[in-house]
Amino acid sequence: MSKFSDKVKSLFSRRKPVTPEDAADISDWVNEGGALHPEGPPKVIGDPQDKPKAP
């Protein structure tokens, strides 16, 4: 790899320190499935799981 790509890779792979409050917010967000809404992500239209099974 070139020096430039190595520098970019190292820049994005560094861990960033966060405050305990930010860590709690991130944890809540992840535990909710990463959804912006507490009820979870919106349903996908045309999801095969939503259709009733034929008898």
PDB file of N, CA, C, O and CB in Angstrom:
ATOM      1  N   MET A   1       0.833  -1.185   0.000  1.00  0.00           N
ATOM      2  CA  MET A   1       0.000   0.000   0.000  1.00  0.00           C
ATOM      3  C   MET A   1       0.874   1.244   0.000  1.00  0.00           C
ATOM      4  O   MET A   1       2.030   1.224   0.422  1.00  0.00           O
ATOM      5  CB  MET A   1      -0.946   0.001   1.208  1.00  0.00           C
ATOM      6  N   SER A   2       0.292   2.304  -0.478  1.00  0.00           N
ATOM      7  CA  SER A   2       1.033   3.555  -0.502  1.00  0.00           C
ATOM      8  C   SER A   2       1.015   4.195   0.882  1.00  0.00           C
ATOM      9  O   SER A   2       0.224   3.814   1.745  1.00  0.00           O
ATOM     10  CB  SER A   2       0.446   4.517  -1.552  1.00  0.00           C
ATOM     11  N   LYS A   3       1.886   5.161   1.079  1.00  0.00           N
ATOM     12  CA  LYS A   3       1.942   5.861   2.363  1.00  0.00           C
ATOM     13  C   LYS A   3       0.629   6.579   2.640  1.00  0.00           C
ATOM     14  O   LYS A   3       0.165   6.618   3.779  1.00  0.00           O
ATOM     15  CB  LYS A   3       3.107   6.863   2.384  1.00  0.00           C
ATOM     16  N   PHE A   4       0.035   7.142   1.604  1.00  0.00           N
ATOM     17  CA  PHE A   4      -1.225   7.865   1.778  1.00  0.00           C
ATOM     18  C   PHE A   4      -2.324   6.942   2.290  1.00  0.00           C
ATOM     19  O   PHE A   4      -3.016   7.275   3.252  1.00  0.00           O
ATOM     20  CB  PHE A   4      -1.656   8.510   0.459  1.00  0.00           C
ATOM     21  N   SER A   5      -2.486   5.793   1.658  1.00  0.00           N
ATOM     22  CA  SER A   5      -3.546   4.871   2.084  1.00  0.00           C
ATOM     23  C   SER A   5      -3.265   4.323   3.482  1.00  0.00           C
ATOM     24  O   SER A   5      -4.203   4.066   4.237  1.00  0.00           O
ATOM     25  CB  SER A   5      -3.685   3.713   1.081  1.00  0.00           C
ATOM     26  N   ASP A   6      -1.993   4.138   3.839  1.00  0.00           N
ATOM     27  CA  ASP A   6      -1.655   3.704   5.195  1.00  0.00           C
ATOM     28  C   ASP A   6      -2.050   4.759   6.218  1.00  0.00           C
ATOM     29  O   ASP A   6      -2.570   4.429   7.284  1.00  0.00           O
ATOM     30  CB  ASP A   6      -0.157   3.402   5.304  1.00  0.00           C
ATOM     31  N   LYS A   7      -1.806   6.036   5.897  1.00  0.00           N
ATOM     32  CA  LYS A   7      -2.164   7.113   6.821  1.00  0.00           C
ATOM     33  C   LYS A   7      -3.676   7.226   6.966  1.00  0.00           C
ATOM     34  O   LYS A   7      -4.181   7.419   8.072  1.00  0.00           O
ATOM     35  CB  LYS A   7      -1.579   8.447   6.342  1.00  0.00           C
ATOM     36  N   VAL A   8      -4.396   7.109   5.864  1.00  0.00           N
ATOM     37  CA  VAL A   8      -5.856   7.189   5.921  1.00  0.00           C
ATOM     38  C   VAL A   8      -6.403   6.013   6.725  1.00  0.00           C
ATOM     39  O   VAL A   8      -7.300   6.184   7.551  1.00  0.00           O
ATOM     40  CB  VAL A   8      -6.467   7.205   4.493  1.00  0.00           C
ATOM     41  N   LYS A   9      -5.869   4.838   6.487  1.00  0.00           N
ATOM     42  CA  LYS A   9      -6.315   3.648   7.216  1.00  0.00           C
ATOM     43  C   LYS A   9      -6.069   3.815   8.713  1.00  0.00           C
ATOM     44  O   LYS A   9      -6.946   3.498   9.518  1.00  0.00           O
ATOM     45  CB  LYS A   9      -5.592   2.388   6.694  1.00  0.00           C
ATOM     46  N   SER A  10      -4.905   4.302   9.096  1.00  0.00           N
ATOM     47  CA  SER A  10      -4.611   4.465  10.517  1.00  0.00           C
ATOM     48  C   SER A  10      -5.462   5.563  11.140  1.00  0.00           C
ATOM     49  O   SER A  10      -5.805   5.490  12.320  1.00  0.00           O
ATOM     50  CB  SER A  10      -3.135   4.776  10.718  1.00  0.00           C
ATOM     51  N   LEU A  11      -5.801   6.573  10.357  1.00  0.00           N
ATOM     52  CA  LEU A  11      -6.634   7.661  10.869  1.00  0.00           C
ATOM     53  C   LEU A  11      -8.025   7.154  11.224  1.00  0.00           C
ATOM     54  O   LEU A  11      -8.571   7.513  12.268  1.00  0.00           O
ATOM     55  CB  LEU A  11      -6.731   8.795   9.840  1.00  0.00           C
ATOM     56  N   PHE A  12      -8.600   6.321  10.361  1.00  0.00           N
ATOM     57  CA  PHE A  12      -9.951   5.828  10.597  1.00  0.00           C
ATOM     58  C   PHE A  12      -9.995   4.633  11.543  1.00  0.00           C
ATOM     59  O   PHE A  12     -11.060   4.322  12.076  1.00  0.00           O
ATOM     60  CB  PHE A  12     -10.588   5.456   9.291  1.00  0.00           C
ATOM     61  N   SER A  13      -8.891   3.966  11.763  1.00  0.00           N
ATOM     62  CA  SER A  13      -8.904   2.803  12.645  1.00  0.00           C
ATOM     63  C   SER A  13      -8.583   3.158  14.090  1.00  0.00           C
ATOM     64  O   SER A  13      -8.657   2.293  14.962  1.00  0.00           O
ATOM     65  CB  SER A  13      -7.924   1.775  12.150  1.00  0.00           C
ATOM     66  N   ARG A  14      -8.232   4.398  14.361  1.00  0.00           N
ATOM     67  CA  ARG A  14      -7.935   4.810  15.734  1.00  0.00           C
ATOM     68  C   ARG A  14      -9.202   4.845  16.563  1.00  0.00           C
ATOM     69  O   ARG A  14     -10.262   5.254  16.089  1.00  0.00           O
ATOM     70  CB  ARG A  14      -7.251   6.181  15.756  1.00  0.00           C
ATOM     71  N   ARG A  15      -9.081   4.419  17.789  1.00  0.00           N
ATOM     72  CA  ARG A  15     -10.222   4.470  18.699  1.00  0.00           C
ATOM     73  C   ARG A  15     -10.335   5.887  19.239  1.00  0.00           C
ATOM     74  O   ARG A  15      -9.337   6.503  19.613  1.00  0.00           O
ATOM     75  CB  ARG A  15     -10.074   3.433  19.863  1.00  0.00           C
ATOM     76  N   LYS A  16     -11.531   6.384  19.274  1.00  0.00           N
ATOM     77  CA  LYS A  16     -11.779   7.730  19.763  1.00  0.00           C
ATOM     78  C   LYS A  16     -12.310   7.645  21.189  1.00  0.00           C
ATOM     79  O   LYS A  16     -13.230   6.868  21.449  1.00  0.00           O
ATOM     80  CB  LYS A  16     -12.776   8.486  18.839  1.00  0.00           C
ATOM     81  N   PRO A  17     -11.756   8.423  22.123  1.00  0.00           N
ATOM     82  CA  PRO A  17     -12.288   8.397  23.487  1.00  0.00           C
ATOM     83  C   PRO A  17     -13.657   9.064  23.539  1.00  0.00           C
ATOM     84  O   PRO A  17     -13.904  10.050  22.844  1.00  0.00           O
ATOM     85  CB  PRO A  17     -11.319   9.095  24.461  1.00  0.00           C
ATOM     86  N   VAL A  18     -14.535   8.526  24.359  1.00  0.00           N
ATOM     87  CA  VAL A  18     -15.867   9.095  24.530  1.00  0.00           C
ATOM     88  C   VAL A  18     -16.136   9.276  26.014  1.00  0.00           C
ATOM     89  O   VAL A  18     -15.549   8.593  26.853  1.00  0.00           O
ATOM     90  CB  VAL A  18     -16.953   8.196  23.875  1.00  0.00           C
ATOM     91  N   THR A  19     -17.019  10.192  26.321  1.00  0.00           N
ATOM     92  CA  THR A  19     -17.403  10.420  27.710  1.00  0.00           C
ATOM     93  C   THR A  19     -18.328   9.290  28.159  1.00  0.00           C
ATOM     94  O   THR A  19     -18.913   8.603  27.322  1.00  0.00           O
ATOM     95  CB  THR A  19     -18.095  11.808  27.881  1.00  0.00           C
ATOM     96  N   PRO A  20     -18.465   9.094  29.463  1.00  0.00           N
ATOM     97  CA  PRO A  20     -19.395   8.056  29.937  1.00  0.00           C
ATOM     98  C   PRO A  20     -20.829   8.295  29.466  1.00  0.00           C
ATOM     99  O   PRO A  20     -21.564   7.341  29.208  1.00  0.00           O
ATOM    100  CB  PRO A  20     -19.368   7.989  31.457  1.00  0.00           C
ATOM    101  N   GLU A  21     -21.228   9.556  29.355  1.00  0.00           N
ATOM    102  CA  GLU A  21     -22.574   9.869  28.879  1.00  0.00           C
ATOM    103  C   GLU A  21     -22.739   9.446  27.421  1.00  0.00           C
ATOM    104  O   GLU A  21     -23.756   8.864  27.045  1.00  0.00           O
ATOM    105  CB  GLU A  21     -22.866  11.373  29.035  1.00  0.00           C
ATOM    106  N   ASP A  22     -21.726   9.744  26.606  1.00  0.00           N
ATOM    107  CA  ASP A  22     -21.774   9.338  25.202  1.00  0.00           C
ATOM    108  C   ASP A  22     -21.771   7.817  25.078  1.00  0.00           C
ATOM    109  O   ASP A  22     -22.460   7.258  24.225  1.00  0.00           O
ATOM    110  CB  ASP A  22     -20.588   9.935  24.429  1.00  0.00           C
ATOM    111  N   ALA A  23     -20.997   7.151  25.928  1.00  0.00           N
ATOM    112  CA  ALA A  23     -20.950   5.692  25.891  1.00  0.00           C
ATOM    113  C   ALA A  23     -22.317   5.104  26.235  1.00  0.00           C
ATOM    114  O   ALA A  23     -22.736   4.113  25.637  1.00  0.00           O
ATOM    115  CB  ALA A  23     -19.878   5.161  26.862  1.00  0.00           C
ATOM    116  N   ALA A  24     -23.010   5.708  27.193  1.00  0.00           N
ATOM    117  CA  ALA A  24     -24.348   5.232  27.554  1.00  0.00           C
ATOM    118  C   ALA A  24     -25.321   5.445  26.400  1.00  0.00           C
ATOM    119  O   ALA A  24     -26.150   4.580  26.120  1.00  0.00           O
ATOM    120  CB  ALA A  24     -24.857   5.951  28.819  1.00  0.00           C
ATOM    121  N   ASP A  25     -25.224   6.594  25.728  1.00  0.00           N
ATOM    122  CA  ASP A  25     -26.090   6.857  24.573  1.00  0.00           C
ATOM    123  C   ASP A  25     -25.830   5.855  23.453  1.00  0.00           C
ATOM    124  O   ASP A  25     -26.768   5.350  22.837  1.00  0.00           O
ATOM    125  CB  ASP A  25     -25.877   8.289  24.057  1.00  0.00           C
ATOM    126  N   ILE A  26     -24.567   5.571  23.192  1.00  0.00           N
ATOM    127  CA  ILE A  26     -24.210   4.616  22.146  1.00  0.00           C
ATOM    128  C   ILE A  26     -24.731   3.226  22.513  1.00  0.00           C
ATOM    129  O   ILE A  26     -25.261   2.513  21.662  1.00  0.00           O
ATOM    130  CB  ILE A  26     -22.674   4.583  21.932  1.00  0.00           C
ATOM    131  N   SER A  27     -24.579   2.848  23.776  1.00  0.00           N
ATOM    132  CA  SER A  27     -25.060   1.547  24.228  1.00  0.00           C
ATOM    133  C   SER A  27     -26.570   1.430  24.070  1.00  0.00           C
ATOM    134  O   SER A  27     -27.072   0.402  23.614  1.00  0.00           O
ATOM    135  CB  SER A  27     -24.668   1.314  25.683  1.00  0.00           C
ATOM    136  N   ASP A  28     -27.294   2.478  24.444  1.00  0.00           N
ATOM    137  CA  ASP A  28     -28.752   2.471  24.277  1.00  0.00           C
ATOM    138  C   ASP A  28     -29.123   2.325  22.812  1.00  0.00           C
ATOM    139  O   ASP A  28     -30.030   1.567  22.468  1.00  0.00           O
ATOM    140  CB  ASP A  28     -29.372   3.755  24.852  1.00  0.00           C
ATOM    141  N   TRP A  29     -28.426   3.044  21.955  1.00  0.00           N
ATOM    142  CA  TRP A  29     -28.726   3.017  20.529  1.00  0.00           C
ATOM    143  C   TRP A  29     -28.487   1.619  19.961  1.00  0.00           C
ATOM    144  O   TRP A  29     -29.297   1.111  19.184  1.00  0.00           O
ATOM    145  CB  TRP A  29     -27.871   4.056  19.777  1.00  0.00           C
ATOM    146  N   VAL A  30     -27.380   1.005  20.349  1.00  0.00           N
ATOM    147  CA  VAL A  30     -27.057  -0.330  19.845  1.00  0.00           C
ATOM    148  C   VAL A  30     -28.039  -1.364  20.390  1.00  0.00           C
ATOM    149  O   VAL A  30     -28.462  -2.261  19.661  1.00  0.00           O
ATOM    150  CB  VAL A  30     -25.615  -0.715  20.220  1.00  0.00           C
ATOM    151  N   ASN A  31     -28.402  -1.247  21.662  1.00  0.00           N
ATOM    152  CA  ASN A  31     -29.331  -2.209  22.267  1.00  0.00           C
ATOM    153  C   ASN A  31     -30.722  -2.109  21.668  1.00  0.00           C
ATOM    154  O   ASN A  31     -31.499  -3.061  21.747  1.00  0.00           O
ATOM    155  CB  ASN A  31     -29.408  -1.995  23.769  1.00  0.00           C
ATOM    156  N   GLU A  32     -31.044  -0.980  21.075  1.00  0.00           N
ATOM    157  CA  GLU A  32     -32.333  -0.819  20.413  1.00  0.00           C
ATOM    158  C   GLU A  32     -32.267  -1.261  18.956  1.00  0.00           C
ATOM    159  O   GLU A  32     -33.192  -0.996  18.189  1.00  0.00           O
ATOM    160  CB  GLU A  32     -32.794   0.631  20.498  1.00  0.00           C
ATOM    161  N   GLY A  33     -31.215  -1.913  18.577  1.00  0.00           N
ATOM    162  CA  GLY A  33     -31.072  -2.390  17.210  1.00  0.00           C
ATOM    163  C   GLY A  33     -30.529  -1.329  16.275  1.00  0.00           C
ATOM    164  O   GLY A  33     -30.622  -1.463  15.055  1.00  0.00           O
ATOM    165  N   GLY A  34     -29.964  -0.277  16.840  1.00  0.00           N
ATOM    166  CA  GLY A  34     -29.405   0.783  16.014  1.00  0.00           C
ATOM    167  C   GLY A  34     -30.466   1.641  15.372  1.00  0.00           C
ATOM    168  O   GLY A  34     -30.177   2.400  14.447  1.00  0.00           O
ATOM    169  N   ALA A  35     -31.699   1.531  15.855  1.00  0.00           N
ATOM    170  CA  ALA A  35     -32.798   2.279  15.259  1.00  0.00           C
ATOM    171  C   ALA A  35     -32.884   3.674  15.858  1.00  0.00           C
ATOM    172  O   ALA A  35     -32.541   3.881  17.022  1.00  0.00           O
ATOM    173  CB  ALA A  35     -34.122   1.536  15.453  1.00  0.00           C
ATOM    174  N   LEU A  36     -33.336   4.616  15.066  1.00  0.00           N
ATOM    175  CA  LEU A  36     -33.520   5.968  15.556  1.00  0.00           C
ATOM    176  C   LEU A  36     -34.777   6.084  16.399  1.00  0.00           C
ATOM    177  O   LEU A  36     -34.914   7.024  17.182  1.00  0.00           O
ATOM    178  CB  LEU A  36     -33.576   6.943  14.401  1.00  0.00           C
ATOM    179  N   HIS A  37     -35.682   5.153  16.250  1.00  0.00           N
ATOM    180  CA  HIS A  37     -36.947   5.183  16.973  1.00  0.00           C
ATOM    181  C   HIS A  37     -36.969   4.023  17.971  1.00  0.00           C
ATOM    182  O   HIS A  37     -36.509   2.930  17.639  1.00  0.00           O
ATOM    183  CB  HIS A  37     -38.160   5.101  15.988  1.00  0.00           C
ATOM    184  N   PRO A  38     -37.493   4.234  19.192  1.00  0.00           N
ATOM    185  CA  PRO A  38     -37.483   3.157  20.189  1.00  0.00           C
ATOM    186  C   PRO A  38     -38.231   1.893  19.765  1.00  0.00           C
ATOM    187  O   PRO A  38     -37.939   0.811  20.276  1.00  0.00           O
ATOM    188  CB  PRO A  38     -38.074   3.661  21.461  1.00  0.00           C
ATOM    189  N   GLU A  39     -39.176   2.007  18.855  1.00  0.00           N
ATOM    190  CA  GLU A  39     -39.914   0.829  18.405  1.00  0.00           C
ATOM    191  C   GLU A  39     -39.146   0.013  17.372  1.00  0.00           C
ATOM    192  O   GLU A  39     -39.613  -1.034  16.926  1.00  0.00           O
ATOM    193  CB  GLU A  39     -41.246   1.247  17.830  1.00  0.00           C
ATOM    194  N   GLY A  40     -37.987   0.490  17.001  1.00  0.00           N
ATOM    195  CA  GLY A  40     -37.175  -0.243  16.046  1.00  0.00           C
ATOM    196  C   GLY A  40     -37.284   0.330  14.649  1.00  0.00           C
ATOM    197  O   GLY A  40     -37.983   1.317  14.421  1.00  0.00           O
ATOM    198  N   PRO A  41     -36.586  -0.297  13.716  1.00  0.00           N
ATOM    199  CA  PRO A  41     -36.610   0.204  12.344  1.00  0.00           C
ATOM    200  C   PRO A  41     -37.976  -0.023  11.705  1.00  0.00           C
ATOM    201  O   PRO A  41     -38.712  -0.920  12.115  1.00  0.00           O
ATOM    202  CB  PRO A  41     -35.518  -0.471  11.510  1.00  0.00           C
ATOM    203  N   PRO A  42     -38.315   0.774  10.714  1.00  0.00           N
ATOM    204  CA  PRO A  42     -39.599   0.575  10.045  1.00  0.00           C
ATOM    205  C   PRO A  42     -39.612  -0.749   9.288  1.00  0.00           C
ATOM    206  O   PRO A  42     -38.568  -1.256   8.877  1.00  0.00           O
ATOM    207  CB  PRO A  42     -39.893   1.740   9.084  1.00  0.00           C
ATOM    208  N   LYS A  43     -40.809  -1.296   9.113  1.00  0.00           N
ATOM    209  CA  LYS A  43     -40.928  -2.557   8.382  1.00  0.00           C
ATOM    210  C   LYS A  43     -40.624  -2.334   6.910  1.00  0.00           C
ATOM    211  O   LYS A  43     -40.879  -1.264   6.356  1.00  0.00           O
ATOM    212  CB  LYS A  43     -42.337  -3.162   8.554  1.00  0.00           C
ATOM    213  N   VAL A  44     -40.084  -3.352   6.303  1.00  0.00           N
ATOM    214  CA  VAL A  44     -39.788  -3.305   4.881  1.00  0.00           C
ATOM    215  C   VAL A  44     -41.049  -3.709   4.131  1.00  0.00           C
ATOM    216  O   VAL A  44     -41.658  -4.735   4.434  1.00  0.00           O
ATOM    217  CB  VAL A  44     -38.583  -4.235   4.514  1.00  0.00           C
ATOM    218  N   ILE A  45     -41.436  -2.904   3.159  1.00  0.00           N
ATOM    219  CA  ILE A  45     -42.623  -3.214   2.371  1.00  0.00           C
ATOM    220  C   ILE A  45     -42.321  -4.431   1.508  1.00  0.00           C
ATOM    221  O   ILE A  45     -41.282  -4.502   0.852  1.00  0.00           O
ATOM    222  CB  ILE A  45     -43.058  -1.997   1.494  1.00  0.00           C
ATOM    223  N   GLY A  46     -43.232  -5.371   1.518  1.00  0.00           N
ATOM    224  CA  GLY A  46     -43.045  -6.573   0.714  1.00  0.00           C
ATOM    225  C   GLY A  46     -42.211  -7.625   1.408  1.00  0.00           C
ATOM    226  O   GLY A  46     -41.677  -8.520   0.753  1.00  0.00           O
ATOM    227  N   ASP A  47     -42.087  -7.537   2.730  1.00  0.00           N
ATOM    228  CA  ASP A  47     -41.324  -8.519   3.482  1.00  0.00           C
ATOM    229  C   ASP A  47     -42.071  -9.852   3.468  1.00  0.00           C
ATOM    230  O   ASP A  47     -43.239  -9.884   3.858  1.00  0.00           O
ATOM    231  CB  ASP A  47     -41.079  -8.034   4.935  1.00  0.00           C
ATOM    232  N   PRO A  48     -41.453 -10.950   3.040  1.00  0.00           N
ATOM    233  CA  PRO A  48     -42.160 -12.231   2.953  1.00  0.00           C
ATOM    234  C   PRO A  48     -42.627 -12.746   4.311  1.00  0.00           C
ATOM    235  O   PRO A  48     -43.536 -13.574   4.360  1.00  0.00           O
ATOM    236  CB  PRO A  48     -41.270 -13.264   2.307  1.00  0.00           C
ATOM    237  N   GLN A  49     -42.048 -12.294   5.396  1.00  0.00           N
ATOM    238  CA  GLN A  49     -42.467 -12.745   6.719  1.00  0.00           C
ATOM    239  C   GLN A  49     -43.813 -12.151   7.110  1.00  0.00           C
ATOM    240  O   GLN A  49     -44.483 -12.696   7.987  1.00  0.00           O
ATOM    241  CB  GLN A  49     -41.418 -12.381   7.758  1.00  0.00           C
ATOM    242  N   ASP A  50     -44.227 -11.058   6.492  1.00  0.00           N
ATOM    243  CA  ASP A  50     -45.491 -10.413   6.818  1.00  0.00           C
ATOM    244  C   ASP A  50     -46.681 -11.123   6.186  1.00  0.00           C
ATOM    245  O   ASP A  50     -47.811 -10.942   6.640  1.00  0.00           O
ATOM    246  CB  ASP A  50     -45.462  -8.973   6.375  1.00  0.00           C
ATOM    247  N   LYS A  51     -46.455 -11.923   5.152  1.00  0.00           N
ATOM    248  CA  LYS A  51     -47.550 -12.587   4.446  1.00  0.00           C
ATOM    249  C   LYS A  51     -47.985 -13.833   5.209  1.00  0.00           C
ATOM    250  O   LYS A  51     -47.138 -14.587   5.688  1.00  0.00           O
ATOM    251  CB  LYS A  51     -47.128 -12.956   3.005  1.00  0.00           C
ATOM    252  N   PRO A  52     -49.287 -14.061   5.328  1.00  0.00           N
ATOM    253  CA  PRO A  52     -49.738 -15.300   5.982  1.00  0.00           C
ATOM    254  C   PRO A  52     -49.404 -16.508   5.113  1.00  0.00           C
ATOM    255  O   PRO A  52     -49.428 -16.438   3.884  1.00  0.00           O
ATOM    256  CB  PRO A  52     -51.263 -15.250   6.266  1.00  0.00           C
ATOM    257  N   LYS A  53     -49.096 -17.598   5.772  1.00  0.00           N
ATOM    258  CA  LYS A  53     -48.759 -18.819   5.038  1.00  0.00           C
ATOM    259  C   LYS A  53     -50.027 -19.491   4.538  1.00  0.00           C
ATOM    260  O   LYS A  53     -51.054 -19.478   5.217  1.00  0.00           O
ATOM    261  CB  LYS A  53     -47.949 -19.789   5.924  1.00  0.00           C
ATOM    262  N   ALA A  54     -49.953 -20.069   3.368  1.00  0.00           N
ATOM    263  CA  ALA A  54     -51.103 -20.768   2.779  1.00  0.00           C
ATOM    264  C   ALA A  54     -51.324 -22.082   3.521  1.00  0.00           C
ATOM    265  O   ALA A  54     -50.362 -22.765   3.873  1.00  0.00           O
ATOM    266  CB  ALA A  54     -50.883 -21.027   1.253  1.00  0.00           C
ATOM    267  N   PRO A  55     -52.600 -22.445   3.763  1.00  0.00           N
ATOM    268  CA  PRO A  55     -52.870 -23.710   4.481  1.00  0.00           C
ATOM    269  C   PRO A  55     -52.595 -24.929   3.644  1.00  0.00           C
ATOM    270  O   PRO A  55     -52.776 -26.053   4.113  1.00  0.00           O
ATOM    271  CB  PRO A  55     -54.299 -23.754   4.946  1.00  0.00           C
TER     272      PRO A  55
END
